[in-house]
């Protein structure tokens, strides 16, 4: 009897163990499928191609260590980092419910953004990124060659991920105008065309510094080296606010035909020049604290970059660079 009971007990245990193994393997397979959206090692990602249903597209590619936009412009480091972190951290929140399954599939077919991810120049994953869930805490996504969409989220993040997969070239572009380390600068030239006596040139070489007026009528005077060095250090992380793409060409031509406010040029130690021309921007009805109209915008200017781009810049960013020769003189 005892032997019979023992046999039955062993048989039951074997059934339980088999069931555990079966369901563990089954759930493990499902779990792998569910988590197959994420990229485990984003350090080897070297290209991301995205295209939406109206054929707007962008290619982000790592070239010689730097991320580029469509092979033409440096990419915004912050946006690249957010995208890579998203690809690494995103996970399945839940499958799509049966009641909404058909609509989600149709919406993904009509409105999604196709995202191709490459590692070491090889295509490793293609994801279709759709819109947010009704509560905005998840994002509908589906893998290529799959017929099953899922709700994707980032654990601990309250929001949806659609907006991180944008395709506008102008939004991916880095906004840097000047971004130099101190030792990378050999010359800085600052012109103020309406007041040429304010113009100056700074030279830096082997820890030796010099500053001279651009106007021959202005005598060269003793200068404060500390002020010159502090000014050189300002040319780091100087950015434009946004591309002025909404401005009509006729207005742009009118601005560029006017006298610049300041012209700032930087030459690096390799002899490469970078110049920005700035222009006063009409106030367009802005009023001061007394209710009187400003002649010019008190916060922003127009600027033309060396590549011809027409952008909006802020006084807050550029005021430290708008200096005159006399400001560097030793007191």
Order of alpha helices (4+ residues) and beta strands (2+ residues): alpha-beta-beta-beta-beta-alpha-beta-alpha-beta-beta-beta-beta-alpha-beta-beta-beta-beta-alpha-beta-beta-alpha-beta-beta-beta-beta-alpha
